[in-house]
Amino acid sequence: MIAGSLARSRSRSNGTWRTELPASQTESVNDAALLSSVLADTETAATVFSTSPEAAVAHCPGWTITDLVDHHGSVLRWAAAIVRTGEAVVEQFTSPVGHDYRRRWYIDAADEFVATVSKSDRDRDCWTFGLPPGRVWFWIRRQAVEAAVHRWDAEFAIGSAIDLPSDLSCLGITEVVEDLFPRQVALGRTAALSCGVELRAEDVDQKWMLSESTDATGVVVEAPASVLALLLWQRVALDDQRIRFIGSDRVRAELSTVRFAP
């Protein structure tokens, strides 16, 4: 049973996504559940937009829910275009004027992404910004995590945020560890960590090593998978009461300034 938004989302058929990690760290989630979660989480955010379009998005400074809808709808259409062509896309996707038109455009963006991916071979070559080889399945995971985080943003804006599902959170953590954080460092967007940090998801018994450093020095960040994922996406702080940190004050301060994801 997949918890949270995956459990209450609609069903579609496809394959299974697996991360290429050692067996002790392997997660698997059915593609159908991930694509359904994109639809369900987008619909939830759209519902918040319907009632509270000017609500502030706390963790995206200067944004309202309207800005979130514009951003996320554009990203969904961008990802669909990449899957459709297999190539990098630079086209900008602009939302229409008018509340009802914008809401429909946003929901249609999720439908378009899911329909495009569902017609594609998940193992087909496709441009990505992750580790090679690029495959369509990268975008299934990427957009499922994107939709879940922005659904949480929208719900948090009106005081009703629900944790991310544990299975999806684990995929999101893996994405940050394998792809997003190394890319942030390579692009000069954030500093590299001075030591390795072990992430432990206490509710699912999963572990990850954050940073390529072999000097782990016993630094551990332990919390439920959802909290770890939200920490890496700068949605919760390291001093959150649900997080157990083992390490020096220096490393704690370092972790508080690093941007693990865009």
N, C-alpha and C positions, 0 to 999 in steps of 0.2 A: 504494500500500500504506500503510495506516494502522498506525503502530507501536504497541507496548505493548498495553494492555488493549483498545483498539479492535480490534486485529488478532485477538485470541483470543476475542472476544465473539460472542454469538449474532446471527443476522441477522434483521432485520425490514424491511419495505418502507415507504417514506414519501417525502417530498420532500427537498430540499436546503436547508440553512440558509446564508444569505449575510449578512455584515455590510455595512451601508451606509457603507462607507469609500471613499476614492479607490481607483482600480484598483490602484495600487501596493501597497495595504495590504489588499486583499480576500482573505479566506480563505473556503473552502467545505468543508463536511464533510457528508456524507449524513446525514439524520436517522436512518436505520436504524442507522448505526454509533453515533450518539450514544445512542439508546435502548438498543441492545444493550450499550453500555458501562455504562449505569446498572445493568442486570441483572448484568453480570459483576463490576463493582466492588462492588456490594452483596453478592453471593455471596462474594467474597473477604473482605470485612470480617466477614461472618457466620461464615466458617470460622475466622477469628482469634478471634471471640467464643466459638466452640465449645470452643476449647482454652485460651484465655487471657482469660476474662471480666474478671479483676481487674487486667490489665496496665494500667499508667499511660499515658495519652495525653499525650505530652510537651508538645505545643503548645496544649493545652487544659487549663490548670492545674486540678487537682482532679478531672479526669475519669478514669474507667477505660473500658475497651472497652465495658462494659455501658452506661455513660452515653452513649458515642458511638452505640451501637445505638439507644438510646431517642430520642436527638436526631434522628438521621438518619431513622429510621423515621417519626417524627412529621412531619418536614419533607416527606418523600415523600408522605405521606397528605394533608398540607395543600396541597401543590402539585396533587395529583390533584383535590382538592375545588375548587380555584380554576379549573382547566381545565374541570371538569365544569359548573360554574355560570357561569363567566365573570366572577365577582365576587370581591371581597375576602372572605376567610374568617377568622373569629376563633376557630373551634372548636379545642379542645385535644385531641390524640390521645395517649392513654396506653397504654403497653405492658402486656401481661398479666404476671402473676406466674408464675415458673417458667422455668427456663433454656430448655428445648425449646420452650415456647410462645412465649417472647420471640423466639427465633431464627426460628421460622416466621412470626411477626407481622412481623418485619423484612423477610424475603424477600418475603412477600406484599405489603408496602407498595411495593416496587419493581415487582412484577408489576402491581399496581393502577395505579400511575402510568403505566407503559408502555401498558397496555391502554386507559386513559382517553385518553391523548394520541393513540394510534394510531387511535382512532375519531373524532378531532376534526380539523377543518380547521385546519391549521397557521397560516393567515392570518386566522382568525376573531378578532374583537375579544375581548379578555380582560384582566382587571385584572392589572397587573404593578406593580412598584416601579421600573421602568426608564424610559427615555425614551419619550415617546409617539410613535406610537400603540401601545397595548398589543396584543400578539398572542400566540397560543398558542405560537408558536415560541420566545418568550422563555423559557418554562419548560422546553423541551427542552434548550436550552443551559444554563440555570441548574442543572437537576438533573444533567446530565452532569458539569459541573464540580464540583458539590457531592459527587457520588458518588466522583469521582476523587480529590479532596482527602481525603475521609474514608477511602477505601481506602488511600491513602498513610499517613494517620495510623495506621490499624490495623496495617499492615505495619511501619511505623517502630517501633511499640510492641513488636514482637517481633524487631526487628533485621533486617528483610528488605524494606525499602521499595524499590520499583521506581519509576523516574521516570515522570511523566505522559507520555502520548503527545504528540508535538510539535504535531499538528493540534489536539488538544483544548486543549493549553496556550495556543495562539494565541487560541482562542475565549475562554478564561478571562482572558487578558490584556486582550483587547478589552472584555470585560464589565466588568472593573475600571476601565479607562480611561474608558469611555463612561457607565457606570451606577453602579457601586458606590462608587468614590472620590468623584465629585461628590456622591453622596447622603450619604456619610459627612461631608463638609464641610458640606453644607446642613443636616444634622441636628445639627451642632455636636459630632459625635463625635470629630473630629480637626481639626487645623489645616490650612489650605490651604498648598500649597508656595509659597515665595517666588519661584521661577523654574520655567520649564519644564524637564522632564527627558526626554531621549530614551531610550526603551527599544529595544534592538536584540537580536533573537533571532538569534544567529550561525549556528544550524544550519538555519534556514529562510529567512533573508534577509528578515525582517519587521521593521518599525519602527513605533513608536507614540510620540506626544507626551503625556506625563503632565503634567497641569495645563493650565488655560486660559491661563496666562501666555504672552505672546509673547516674553518674555525667556528664551531658551534658554541663553544664556551658555556654550554648549559642554558642558553637563553630560550625560554619557552613562553608562548602565548597560547593559553588554553581557554576555550569557550565553546558554547554550542555552535554548530556549523553556520547557522544564520548570522550570528553575531560576528564570527570571524569574517564572513563575506562582507558584511556591512562595514566592518572595520577597514578592510582593504579598499573599499569604495568610499572611505571617508564619511560614512554615515553615522558611525558611532566612534567615540574616543576611547583611547587605551585605558582611561580611568573608569570606564563603564563597570558597574558592580558585577556584571555577569562574566567579566574577563579576569582570569588569573594570570599574572605576569611574574615570571621568574627571570631575574637578570639584574644588571646594575642600573643605577639611575642614569648613567651616560647613555646606555642602549635604549632605555625608556624614552629619553629625550630625543634620541635619534629617530626612533620609530614614529614619534609624534610629528615629525617634520617631513618625513618621506611621503611622496605621492606615488602610491603603488599602481594606480590606474589613472587614465585620463580624466 
